[in-house]
Amino acid sequence: MTGALKSRVDRVWDAFWSGGISNPLEVMEQITYLLFVRRLDELQTVRDRMARRGVQDTAPFFGPDQQGLRWRNFKGDEPARMYRTVAEKVFPHLRALGGEDSTYAHHMRDARFTIPTPGLLSKVVLLLEDIPMQDRDTNGDLYEYMLGKLATAGQNGQFRTPRHIIDLMVEMTGPSPRDEICDPACGTAGFLVSASEYVRRVHRDDLLEADHRHHFHHGMFHGFDFDSTMLRIGSMNMLMHGMAGPDIRYRDSLSQRAGEESDRYSLILANPPFAGSLDPDTTSPDLLKAVRTRKTELLFLALFLTLLSPGGRAAVIVPDGVLFGSTKAHRELRRTLVEEQRLDAVVKLPSGVFKPYAGVSTAILFFTRTDSGGTEDVWFYDVRADGFSLDDKRTPLLPEDRLGARATGLTAGEHTRNNLPDLLARWSRRTTDERTRARTDQSFCVPRSDIAAEGYDLSPNRYKEIVHEEVVPRPPPEILADLERLNKEIDAGTARLKELLA
C-alpha cells in the first residue's frame, strides 16, 4: 500500500475514534459494512451493464424501488437524510439479502448500524469514497492494513495470526488448484486469503481452465467460526481479495456436529484458540472418544485428523505444552501422530511471535493423515528470529524486502534476524541432506525410534546436543603473575588514597 492510501485509511479510523467509537473491532465492523454496501453497488452496476447486453439479472441486489439505497445515490445526500436512509433502509435491506447465495451476504443478516451521528457517517462515507477499490490487490492490501490495526489494539489481536507466519505455513504446504482447504477456526480468514494468493501466484496458468477457476471461487476455501463478527469480517476479507463464493460459515468446530465434515479436506491451515477446558456435554463424542481430554488444544488436533481426507496434510500452530505434556491424553495423541499418521516436522517458534497480546510459547506441527503410519524421521527447526523484535513493539529488524519466508540472498548477519528463508529452504531438503545434520545445528532430523524411546516427546530440546567448550586450566605461574600484578595495583591505590586524605 502507498503512503497516501494508508493515510486515507488512517483518517477514516481517526474519524471513528473522534466520533465516539473507540472499540477497534466495532470500527472494523462498521467500515466492513460500508465497504460492503459500496461493493454491492459496484456489482449491481456490472449486472446492469450485462442486462443491457441481454443477460437477464434474475436476482438483483437492488430492485427498481430500491435505487435510493445504492451507494452512488445516497453518498451525496445531506447528512441527516443520508443517516436516515442508511439506518432505516440500507441496513434492513442488507439483513434481507437472503436470496443471494454468497456467504458474505448471509453473514450480513445480523449487521447492526452503530455509527452514532449523521455528521460522522457523512464524513466516513466521504473518506471511503476517496479510497480506490477497483483493483483486487489494492482491496486486499487495504483490508490487511485495517486488520493490522486490530493486531495492535490489545485483546482484539487474538483474532489475527501474524501475516508472515501465515505466509510461511502456506509456502511450506504449497496449496494446489485441486486442494480443498479448511481453517476450522478461521477468524478473519487470514490463512484462506494467503492460500488463495499463493495459488494465484504459483498456479496462474491452471486457473485459466474453467473447472479449476470454478473450484477456486466456489469449492476450494472453507472457514468456520462461532463468532458472528469474525465471520462477517472474514467474509469481507475474502471478498476484498477477489473470492467470489468462499464457504465461510457459523460452526462450533468442537461441537457435537463435528463429524459432519469428516474425511473431506486435503489441507488444513489453522491457529485455533486454546481456551483451556470445555464442557464435555457440548463436545463431540467422537472427539472425546479419539482423545480422552477436555483440553481444547488436544481436541482440535483430534478434529484436524477427523476433517482431513486420507493423504491430506495439515500445518497447525499449537502451544508448547502439546509437545511435552505428560498426561495420558498428551502422550497418546503424540503417539498417534508418530505411529498411526505421518508427522513431518516440528517448527519451534520464538515466544514473542504473538506479542503484545500473548507471550505464550508455540510451535507449528506439520503432519499428513495416512491411517497407516509412515513416519521415518521427524524434522525439527528451532526458529530464533522471525524478522521482528520479540518485545511488545514487534519492530521490524530488516528492510521490508528482507522480511518473510520468501526473502532471498540474506547474509549471515541478516539470517540471525530472520530465520524464515532458511527454514523454508531447508524444509524442501528435509528428506535428503537435512538428515545428515548434527543435532547441534538449528535444524536436524530425529528417527521415529528415538522419539518413541523418549515417550513421544516432541520438544526439540529433548533431542538437541549442546557443545560444551572445554575449559583449559591456566598454569600456576600465570595465575601467580596475575595475583602479583593485582596486589601491586591494590597497593598503589591504597597509597594514592592515603595521599588524598593526608
Secondary structure as the mmCIF struct_conf table of DSSP 4:
data_model
#
loop_
_struct_conf.conf_type_id
_struct_conf.id
_struct_conf.beg_label_comp_id
_struct_conf.beg_label_asym_id
_struct_conf.beg_label_seq_id
_struct_conf.end_label_comp_id
_struct_conf.end_label_asym_id
_struct_conf.end_label_seq_id
HELX_RH_AL_P HELX_RH_AL_P1 GLY A 3 SER A 18
TURN_TY1_P TURN_TY1_P1 GLY A 19 GLY A 20
HELX_RH_AL_P HELX_RH_AL_P2 PRO A 24 ARG A 52
TURN_TY1_P TURN_TY1_P2 ARG A 53 GLY A 54
BEND BEND1 THR A 58 ALA A 59
BEND BEND2 PHE A 61 PHE A 62
HELX_RH_3T_P HELX_RH_3T_P1 PRO A 64 LEU A 69
BEND BEND3 ARG A 70 ARG A 70
HELX_RH_AL_P HELX_RH_AL_P3 TRP A 71 PHE A 74
TURN_TY1_P TURN_TY1_P3 LYS A 75 GLY A 76
BEND BEND4 ASP A 77 ASP A 77
HELX_RH_AL_P HELX_RH_AL_P4 PRO A 79 THR A 85
HELX_RH_PI_P HELX_RH_PI_P1 VAL A 86 VAL A 90
HELX_RH_AL_P HELX_RH_AL_P5 PHE A 91 ARG A 95
TURN_TY1_P TURN_TY1_P4 ALA A 96 ALA A 96
HELX_RH_3T_P HELX_RH_3T_P2 LEU A 97 GLY A 99
BEND BEND5 GLU A 100 GLU A 100
BEND BEND6 SER A 102 SER A 102
HELX_RH_AL_P HELX_RH_AL_P6 THR A 103 HIS A 107
HELX_RH_3T_P HELX_RH_3T_P3 MET A 108 ASP A 110
HELX_RH_AL_P HELX_RH_AL_P7 PRO A 118 GLU A 129
TURN_TY1_P TURN_TY1_P5 ASP A 130 ASP A 130
BEND BEND7 ILE A 131 ILE A 131
BEND BEND8 GLN A 134 ASP A 135
HELX_RH_AL_P HELX_RH_AL_P8 ARG A 136 ALA A 151
TURN_TY1_P TURN_TY1_P6 THR A 152 THR A 152
BEND BEND9 ALA A 153 ALA A 153
HELX_RH_3T_P HELX_RH_3T_P4 GLY A 154 PHE A 159
HELX_RH_AL_P HELX_RH_AL_P9 ARG A 163 THR A 173
TURN_TY1_P TURN_TY1_P7 PRO A 177 ARG A 178
STRN STRN1 ILE A 181 ASP A 183
TURN_TY1_P TURN_TY1_P8 PRO A 184 ALA A 185
TURN_TY1_P TURN_TY1_P9 GLY A 187 ALA A 189
HELX_RH_AL_P HELX_RH_AL_P10 GLY A 190 VAL A 202
BEND BEND10 HIS A 203 HIS A 203
TURN_TY1_P TURN_TY1_P10 ARG A 204 ASP A 205
HELX_RH_3T_P HELX_RH_3T_P5 ASP A 206 LEU A 208
BEND BEND11 GLU A 209 GLU A 209
HELX_RH_AL_P HELX_RH_AL_P11 ALA A 210 HIS A 218
TURN_TY1_P TURN_TY1_P11 GLY A 219 GLY A 219
BEND BEND12 MET A 220 MET A 220
STRN STRN2 PHE A 221 ASP A 225
BEND BEND13 PHE A 226 PHE A 226
HELX_RH_AL_P HELX_RH_AL_P12 SER A 228 MET A 240
TURN_TY1_P TURN_TY1_P12 HIS A 241 GLY A 242
BEND BEND14 ALA A 244 GLY A 245
STRN STRN3 ASP A 247 TYR A 250
TURN_TY1_P TURN_TY1_P13 SER A 253 LEU A 254
BEND BEND15 SER A 255 SER A 255
TURN_TY1_P TURN_TY1_P14 GLN A 256 ARG A 257
HELX_RH_3T_P HELX_RH_3T_P6 ALA A 258 GLU A 261
TURN_TY1_P TURN_TY1_P15 SER A 262 ASP A 263
STRN STRN4 TYR A 265 ALA A 270
BEND BEND16 GLY A 276 GLY A 276
STRN STRN5 SER A 277 SER A 277
HELX_RH_3T_P HELX_RH_3T_P7 PRO A 280 THR A 282
BEND BEND17 THR A 283 THR A 283
HELX_RH_AL_P HELX_RH_AL_P13 PRO A 285 ALA A 290
BEND BEND18 VAL A 291 VAL A 291
STRN STRN6 LYS A 295 LYS A 295
HELX_RH_AL_P HELX_RH_AL_P14 THR A 296 LEU A 307
STRN STRN7 LEU A 308 PRO A 319
TURN_TY1_P TURN_TY1_P16 ASP A 320 ASP A 320
HELX_RH_AL_P HELX_RH_AL_P15 GLY A 321 PHE A 324
BEND BEND19 THR A 327 THR A 327
HELX_RH_AL_P HELX_RH_AL_P16 LYS A 328 ARG A 335
HELX_RH_PI_P HELX_RH_PI_P2 THR A 336 GLU A 340
BEND BEND20 GLN A 341 GLN A 341
STRN STRN8 ARG A 342 LYS A 348
HELX_LH_PP_P HELX_LH_PP_P1 LEU A 349 PRO A 350
TURN_TY1_P TURN_TY1_P17 SER A 351 TYR A 357
STRN STRN9 THR A 362 THR A 368
BEND BEND21 ASP A 371 SER A 372
STRN STRN10 ASP A 377 ASP A 382
STRN STRN11 ASP A 386 ASP A 386
BEND BEND22 GLY A 387 GLY A 387
STRN STRN12 PHE A 388 PHE A 388
BEND BEND23 LEU A 390 ASP A 391
TURN_TY1_P TURN_TY1_P18 ASP A 392 LYS A 393
STRN STRN13 PRO A 396 PRO A 396
BEND BEND24 LEU A 397 LEU A 398
HELX_RH_3T_P HELX_RH_3T_P8 GLU A 400 ARG A 402
BEND BEND25 GLY A 404 GLY A 404
TURN_TY1_P TURN_TY1_P19 ALA A 405 ARG A 406
BEND BEND26 GLY A 409 GLY A 409
HELX_RH_AL_P HELX_RH_AL_P17 ALA A 412 HIS A 415
TURN_TY1_P TURN_TY1_P20 THR A 416 ARG A 417
STRN STRN14 ASN A 418 ASN A 418
HELX_RH_AL_P HELX_RH_AL_P18 LEU A 420 TRP A 427
TURN_TY1_P TURN_TY1_P21 SER A 428 THR A 432
HELX_RH_3T_P HELX_RH_3T_P9 ASP A 433 THR A 436
TURN_TY1_P TURN_TY1_P22 ARG A 439 THR A 440
BEND BEND27 ASP A 441 GLN A 442
STRN STRN15 SER A 443 PRO A 447
HELX_RH_AL_P HELX_RH_AL_P19 ARG A 448 ALA A 453
TURN_TY1_P TURN_TY1_P23 GLU A 454 TYR A 456
HELX_RH_AL_P HELX_RH_AL_P20 PRO A 460 TYR A 463
HELX_LH_PP_P HELX_LH_PP_P2 ILE A 466 GLU A 470
HELX_LH_PP_P HELX_LH_PP_P3 VAL A 472 PRO A 475
HELX_RH_AL_P HELX_RH_AL_P21 PRO A 476 LEU A 501
#
